[in-house]
Amino acid sequence: MIKTKITERLHIKYPIFAGTMMNITTPEFVAVCSNAGGLGILASAIYKSPETLKEAIQLTKKLTQKPFAVNVNLFPALQPTDQLSYIKIMLDEGVGIIETSGHAAPEEYVPLFKKAGVVWIHKCAGLRYAKKAVSLGADMIEVVGYENGGATGKLDIGTFVMTPTVVDEINVPVIAGGGVSDGRGLAA
């Protein structure tokens, strides 16, 4: 077990996230990660309807009793047509951790997150996006640099350069994401 503010808040053993990798982060993958002591994150954008997302969340809950998160993808090309229905499914199913990803923070969804008492993690690729999310009430920030597999932002700045900059400027726990693939990267 590695004790950090992140592991304590999320009730996980290790500060390791199995980040959203679209079609890879299925209920089975998420459960394996969470059962191993990390945080598995289910990708909501791969489900074509709120009903199929609901089935995926229910399957994840059958496969693990450990904490897991569901990602809300805020990039317009990847958003479901009715994002709000997907979020309501997450909340109705008792998802306790929601990760949003995209440059802009989801202002319209924050009241729903807060009312439901979920831990809101915002994943972004820059300090200004992190500051905005924190000003809206994000509980944690996940910073992804240029080596991230998904959206890397407009800046060619690596995770290990960007992370300390964000840590110095905001007052919530920060997760370094993107490009961390082995123990050396975790130790760094």
Rosetta silent file (secondary structure, phi, psi, omega in degrees, C-alpha in Angstrom):
SEQUENCE: MIKTKITERLHIKYPIFAGTMMNITTPEFVAVCSNAGGLGILASAIYKSPETLKEAIQLTKKLTQKPFAVNVNLFPALQPTDQLSYIKIMLDEGVGIIETSGHAAPEEYVPLFKKAGVVWIHKCAGLRYAKKAVSLGADMIEVVGYENGGATGKLDIGTFVMTPTVVDEINVPVIAGGGVSDGRGLAA
SCORE:     score description
SCORE:     0.000 S_00000001
   1 L     0.000  138.403  176.002    0.000    0.000    0.000 S_00000001
   2 L  -116.980  117.786 -175.028    1.185    3.501   -0.829 S_00000001
   3 L   -91.249  118.724  175.865   -0.431    6.157    1.342 S_00000001
   4 L  -140.786  171.657  174.480   -1.195    9.478   -0.373 S_00000001
   5 H   -59.892  -34.074 -178.940   -4.025   12.010   -0.304 S_00000001
   6 H   -70.147  -47.945 -179.502   -5.289   10.352   -3.461 S_00000001
   7 H   -64.809  -37.555  178.964   -5.300    6.792   -2.107 S_00000001
   8 H   -66.480  -44.399 -177.386   -6.939    7.934    1.112 S_00000001
   9 H   -69.125  -36.617 -176.335   -9.685    9.929   -0.627 S_00000001
  10 H   -94.372   -6.478 -179.817  -10.446    7.255   -3.217 S_00000001
  11 L    60.342   46.461  176.208   -9.989    4.268   -0.869 S_00000001
  12 L  -119.056  160.399 -177.850   -7.493    2.549   -3.163 S_00000001
  13 L   -81.725  -34.381 -174.463   -4.199    0.838   -2.278 S_00000001
  14 L  -128.898  143.127  179.138   -1.989    2.374   -4.950 S_00000001
  15 L   -80.273   57.631 -178.273   -2.028    5.787   -6.660 S_00000001
  16 L  -122.826  124.284  177.594   -2.316    4.105  -10.046 S_00000001
  17 E  -107.204  133.638  169.700   -5.122    4.885  -12.477 S_00000001
  18 E   -92.532   87.501 -170.394   -5.937    2.667  -15.432 S_00000001
  19 L   -62.449  165.408 -177.991   -6.953    5.639  -17.495 S_00000001
  20 L   -63.563  118.083  177.057   -9.601    5.786  -20.134 S_00000001
  21 L  -125.825   47.879  179.376   -8.366    4.030  -23.256 S_00000001
  22 H    43.043 -116.803 -170.321  -11.688    3.914  -25.085 S_00000001
  23 H   -66.502  -10.085  177.744  -12.470    0.330  -26.195 S_00000001
  24 H   -80.596  -35.232 -173.456   -9.842   -1.163  -23.874 S_00000001
  25 L   -86.216   70.035  176.995  -11.404    0.109  -20.653 S_00000001
  26 L   -86.114  171.751  176.669  -14.281   -2.341  -20.512 S_00000001
  27 H   -55.010  -39.095 -179.412  -15.892   -3.565  -17.274 S_00000001
  28 H   -64.400  -45.106  178.909  -13.511   -6.537  -17.212 S_00000001
  29 H   -64.026  -45.931 -179.549  -10.416   -4.334  -17.578 S_00000001
  30 H   -59.611  -45.034 -178.613  -11.686   -1.833  -15.016 S_00000001
  31 H   -64.039  -41.016  178.234  -12.420   -4.585  -12.493 S_00000001
  32 H   -60.150  -45.438 -179.384   -8.960   -6.149  -12.876 S_00000001
  33 H   -63.778  -46.764 -179.253   -7.324   -2.769  -12.236 S_00000001
  34 H   -66.878  -41.348  178.874   -9.514   -1.949   -9.262 S_00000001
  35 H   -64.096  -25.654  177.899   -9.172   -5.437   -7.770 S_00000001
  36 L   -81.840   -4.919  176.352   -5.378   -5.047   -7.978 S_00000001
  37 L   108.094   -3.221  176.514   -5.585   -1.913   -5.810 S_00000001
  38 L   -95.748 -161.733  177.196   -5.582    0.858   -8.412 S_00000001
  39 E  -118.204  109.384  173.226   -8.447    2.825   -9.898 S_00000001
  40 E   -79.858  142.311 -177.884  -10.026    1.385  -13.020 S_00000001
  41 E  -126.390  117.698  179.932  -11.852    3.950  -15.148 S_00000001
  42 E   -80.561  135.377 -179.699  -14.704    2.935  -17.441 S_00000001
  43 E   -89.959  107.138 -178.403  -14.999    4.855  -20.715 S_00000001
  44 H   -68.932  -26.528 -174.808  -18.619    5.993  -21.085 S_00000001
  45 H   -67.745  -13.653  179.863  -18.061    7.231  -24.649 S_00000001
  46 H   -84.592   -6.854 -178.154  -17.809    3.689  -26.030 S_00000001
  47 L   -97.281  131.751 -171.743  -21.420    2.941  -25.145 S_00000001
  48 L   -82.039   -8.854  179.140  -24.004    3.806  -27.770 S_00000001
  49 L  -153.148  158.793  175.784  -26.888    4.393  -25.368 S_00000001
  50 H   -57.989  -34.112 -178.857  -27.519    5.168  -21.701 S_00000001
  51 H   -65.737  -40.736  178.959  -28.912    1.640  -21.319 S_00000001
  52 H   -71.035  -31.604  173.599  -25.704   -0.011  -22.520 S_00000001
  53 H   -65.093  -43.464  178.734  -23.692    2.215  -20.180 S_00000001
  54 H   -57.866  -44.816  178.138  -25.971    1.163  -17.319 S_00000001
  55 H   -61.118  -40.097  179.800  -25.335   -2.505  -18.161 S_00000001
  56 H   -65.858  -41.829  177.820  -21.577   -1.866  -18.220 S_00000001
  57 H   -63.939  -43.647  179.675  -21.648   -0.156  -14.812 S_00000001
  58 H   -63.469  -39.707  177.167  -23.713   -3.001  -13.365 S_00000001
  59 H   -65.281  -41.344  177.978  -21.299   -5.577  -14.784 S_00000001
  60 H   -59.177  -43.342  179.370  -18.352   -3.651  -13.343 S_00000001
  61 H   -65.520  -29.084  175.956  -20.031   -3.695   -9.916 S_00000001
  62 H   -72.717  -32.429 -175.400  -20.492   -7.468  -10.205 S_00000001
  63 H   -86.193  -19.049  178.929  -16.818   -7.938  -11.068 S_00000001
  64 L  -146.653  143.692  171.729  -15.373   -5.715   -8.326 S_00000001
  65 L  -100.781    1.076 -177.603  -16.348   -4.466   -4.918 S_00000001
  66 L   -88.186  162.034  177.668  -13.489   -1.953   -5.085 S_00000001
  67 L   -61.565  142.978  171.873  -13.739    1.705   -6.114 S_00000001
  68 E  -146.161  163.945  179.678  -13.835    2.490   -9.814 S_00000001
  69 E  -120.360  163.927  171.029  -14.598    5.597  -11.832 S_00000001
  70 E  -122.756  134.617 -179.429  -16.519    6.366  -14.985 S_00000001
  71 E   -90.073  137.958  172.073  -15.142    8.861  -17.489 S_00000001
  72 E  -110.392  109.992 -177.334  -17.265   11.591  -19.062 S_00000001
  73 E   -84.029  121.532 -175.385  -15.588   12.597  -22.310 S_00000001
  74 L   -98.103    2.732  178.076  -16.098   16.299  -23.018 S_00000001
  75 L   -76.715  125.686 -172.313  -14.552   16.412  -26.478 S_00000001
  76 H   -51.594  -39.144 -177.616  -17.397   17.238  -28.897 S_00000001
  77 H   -69.581  -20.163 -176.468  -16.551   14.538  -31.433 S_00000001
  78 H  -108.690   -3.633 -177.957  -16.637   11.834  -28.753 S_00000001
  79 L   -74.844  141.484  169.275  -19.588   12.956  -26.657 S_00000001
  80 L   -62.928  156.903 -178.095  -22.782   10.970  -26.683 S_00000001
  81 L   -64.236  -29.565  179.767  -25.645   12.956  -28.157 S_00000001
  82 L  -124.920   72.877 -176.638  -27.329   13.136  -24.768 S_00000001
  83 H   -54.693  -38.364 -177.944  -24.465   13.400  -22.291 S_00000001
  84 H   -59.836  -38.945  177.783  -26.811   14.349  -19.444 S_00000001
  85 H   -62.472  -37.655  178.536  -28.627   11.002  -19.703 S_00000001
  86 H   -65.869  -43.484  179.788  -25.290    9.220  -19.364 S_00000001
  87 H   -64.449  -41.682  178.384  -24.385   11.248  -16.285 S_00000001
  88 H   -61.668  -37.920  175.733  -27.771   10.558  -14.709 S_00000001
  89 H   -61.222  -45.919  179.132  -27.199    6.825  -15.252 S_00000001
  90 H   -56.733  -46.353 -178.061  -23.818    7.101  -13.506 S_00000001
  91 H   -69.419  -42.753  178.600  -25.399    8.877  -10.557 S_00000001
  92 H   -62.432  -32.188  179.987  -28.437    6.560  -10.410 S_00000001
  93 L   -84.796    1.616  175.823  -26.095    3.562  -10.397 S_00000001
  94 L    76.612   24.666  175.924  -24.157    4.999   -7.457 S_00000001
  95 L   -62.810  123.712 -174.533  -20.876    5.669   -9.234 S_00000001
  96 L   -92.808  -13.110 -179.009  -18.814    7.375   -6.541 S_00000001
  97 E  -134.062  123.632  176.639  -15.988    8.728   -8.700 S_00000001
  98 E  -121.127  128.893  175.432  -16.466   10.561  -11.987 S_00000001
  99 E  -106.579  127.115  172.188  -13.582   11.628  -14.172 S_00000001
 100 E  -104.451  145.469  178.185  -14.222   14.268  -16.794 S_00000001
 101 E  -133.621  135.073 -178.024  -11.770   14.722  -19.633 S_00000001
 102 L   151.412  164.059 -178.525  -11.458   17.635  -21.952 S_00000001
 103 L   -68.178  -53.369 -178.153   -9.928   21.034  -21.914 S_00000001
 104 L   -81.379  140.248  176.704  -12.949   22.922  -20.611 S_00000001
 105 L   -75.511  150.631 -174.982  -14.473   21.884  -17.313 S_00000001
 106 L   -84.432   73.894 -174.074  -18.125   20.787  -17.426 S_00000001
 107 L   -50.566  -40.264 -175.189  -19.733   23.738  -15.662 S_00000001
 108 L   -70.365  -19.190 -178.096  -23.274   22.528  -16.316 S_00000001
 109 L   -97.282  -16.384 -175.836  -22.633   19.133  -14.670 S_00000001
 110 H   -56.020  -45.305  178.692  -20.809   20.266  -11.530 S_00000001
 111 H   -58.028  -35.246  177.535  -24.006   20.882   -9.497 S_00000001
 112 H   -66.322  -42.636  178.812  -25.094   17.303  -10.241 S_00000001
 113 H   -61.807  -45.584 -176.572  -21.730   15.939   -9.115 S_00000001
 114 H   -67.209  -43.138  179.936  -21.781   17.979   -5.917 S_00000001
 115 H   -61.471  -37.774 -178.929  -25.393   17.127   -5.055 S_00000001
 116 H   -79.931  -12.752  179.252  -24.643   13.420   -5.491 S_00000001
 117 L    74.232   23.201  178.389  -21.472   13.649   -3.388 S_00000001
 118 L   -78.466  156.092  170.628  -19.237   12.046   -6.005 S_00000001
 119 E   -82.462  122.811 -178.993  -15.516   12.629   -6.137 S_00000001
 120 E  -104.913  118.147  175.435  -14.949   14.683   -9.290 S_00000001
 121 E  -108.533  127.267  176.108  -11.591   14.300  -11.038 S_00000001
 122 E  -108.983  124.342  178.739  -10.957   16.536  -14.040 S_00000001
 123 E   -98.509  126.206 -177.465   -8.345   15.368  -16.548 S_00000001
 124 E  -150.077  169.145 -174.890   -6.782   18.145  -18.598 S_00000001
 125 L  -117.114   42.655  178.217   -3.661   19.144  -20.499 S_00000001
 126 L   176.188  154.219 -177.518   -2.797   22.522  -19.065 S_00000001
 127 H   -62.090  -44.437 -176.873   -2.621   24.765  -16.029 S_00000001
 128 H   -62.784  -35.214  177.780   -5.399   27.149  -17.066 S_00000001
 129 H   -69.280  -38.867  177.718   -7.816   24.225  -17.501 S_00000001
 130 H   -63.434  -45.274  179.611   -6.819   22.840  -14.114 S_00000001
 131 H   -60.776  -42.021  179.829   -7.351   26.215  -12.432 S_00000001
 132 H   -62.874  -45.423  179.904  -10.798   26.563  -13.993 S_00000001
 133 H   -62.218  -41.950  178.192  -11.844   23.090  -12.851 S_00000001
 134 H   -63.644  -39.927  179.203  -10.620   23.772   -9.317 S_00000001
 135 H   -63.977  -24.218  178.208  -12.529   27.068   -9.258 S_00000001
 136 H   -89.183   -9.673  177.120  -15.664   25.066  -10.108 S_00000001
 137 L   112.928   15.772  177.253  -15.054   22.553   -7.327 S_00000001
 138 L   -58.274  137.489  179.897  -12.979   19.714   -8.796 S_00000001
 139 L   -82.207  -29.171  179.304  -11.774   17.411   -6.032 S_00000001
 140 E  -149.183  157.114  175.896   -8.674   16.311   -7.941 S_00000001
 141 E  -122.124  133.217  172.000   -6.896   17.183  -11.157 S_00000001
 142 E  -108.890  117.716 -177.442   -5.301   14.663  -13.480 S_00000001
 143 E   -97.760  127.522  176.784   -2.669   16.334  -15.647 S_00000001
 144 E  -119.014  134.395  179.620   -1.784   14.725  -18.946 S_00000001
 145 L   -98.767 -166.792 -174.520    1.142   15.779  -21.056 S_00000001
 146 L   -61.115  -27.433 -179.208    2.109   15.357  -24.662 S_00000001
 147 L   -81.418    0.142  176.153    2.833   11.650  -24.245 S_00000001
 148 L   -58.944  145.349 -178.423   -0.783   10.976  -23.293 S_00000001
 149 L   -76.337  -18.659 -178.013   -2.486    8.537  -25.605 S_00000001
 150 L  -106.943 -129.307 -179.018   -5.584   10.655  -26.124 S_00000001
 151 L   -70.414  124.430 -175.191   -6.047   14.391  -26.270 S_00000001
 152 L  -107.050    1.328 -178.419   -2.722   16.047  -25.610 S_00000001
 153 L    79.827 -175.785 -177.209   -3.706   19.663  -25.768 S_00000001
 154 L   -96.019   -3.943 -177.192   -2.146   22.300  -27.947 S_00000001
 155 L  -105.362  133.905  177.241    1.117   22.452  -26.031 S_00000001
 156 L   -86.742   61.786 -177.801    3.953   20.030  -26.673 S_00000001
 157 L  -115.738  132.409 -178.234    4.717   19.801  -22.960 S_00000001
 158 L   -75.598  159.821 -179.991    5.402   16.488  -21.256 S_00000001
 159 H   -55.450  -44.292 -174.028    3.592   15.136  -18.228 S_00000001
 160 H   -80.170   -4.937  169.595    6.630   15.419  -15.958 S_00000001
 161 H   -93.603  -43.971 -176.022    7.158   19.055  -16.853 S_00000001
 162 H   -70.886  -38.037 -174.328    3.523   20.056  -16.595 S_00000001
 163 H   -57.636  -51.121  179.847    2.679   18.206  -13.368 S_00000001
 164 H   -61.182  -33.658  178.136    4.946   20.184  -10.978 S_00000001
 165 H   -61.736  -44.573  179.709    3.720   23.423  -12.523 S_00000001
 166 H   -68.844  -43.273  179.036    0.118   22.471  -11.785 S_00000001
 167 H   -56.092  -40.853 -178.672    0.963   21.166   -8.299 S_00000001
 168 H   -68.449  -21.134 -171.395    2.554   24.525   -7.452 S_00000001
 169 H  -107.612  -13.154 -178.464   -0.509   26.493   -8.552 S_00000001
 170 L  -125.503  165.910 -172.298   -3.559   24.622   -7.243 S_00000001
 171 L  -115.128   24.213  174.667   -4.690   23.367   -3.851 S_00000001
 172 L  -121.611  160.961  178.831   -6.195   19.952   -4.648 S_00000001
 173 L   -58.555  145.110 -178.308   -4.418   16.626   -5.187 S_00000001
 174 E  -121.910  133.054  176.383   -2.849   16.206   -8.634 S_00000001
 175 E  -106.845  131.303  174.176   -2.432   12.967  -10.542 S_00000001
 176 E   -87.123  123.682 -177.276    0.237   12.739  -13.259 S_00000001
 177 E  -130.542  156.254  176.735   -1.265   10.912  -16.221 S_00000001
 178 L    88.995  117.003  176.671   -0.268    9.943  -19.696 S_00000001
 179 L    83.883    2.137  177.472    2.959    8.239  -20.645 S_00000001
 180 L   -95.267  110.072 -172.465    3.472    6.526  -17.275 S_00000001
 181 L  -128.434    0.456  179.093    3.839    2.874  -18.172 S_00000001
 182 L  -152.748  179.317 -177.806    6.203    1.266  -15.683 S_00000001
 183 H   -62.397  -33.443  178.326    7.569    1.428  -12.158 S_00000001
 184 H   -63.256  -42.032  178.662   10.286    3.925  -13.084 S_00000001
 185 H   -66.148  -39.425  177.791    7.652    6.370  -14.317 S_00000001
 186 H   -64.320  -43.066 -179.656    5.577    5.865  -11.187 S_00000001
 187 H   -66.415  -30.109 -179.490    8.605    6.448   -8.971 S_00000001
 188 L   -65.669    0.000    0.000    9.486    9.606  -10.879 S_00000001
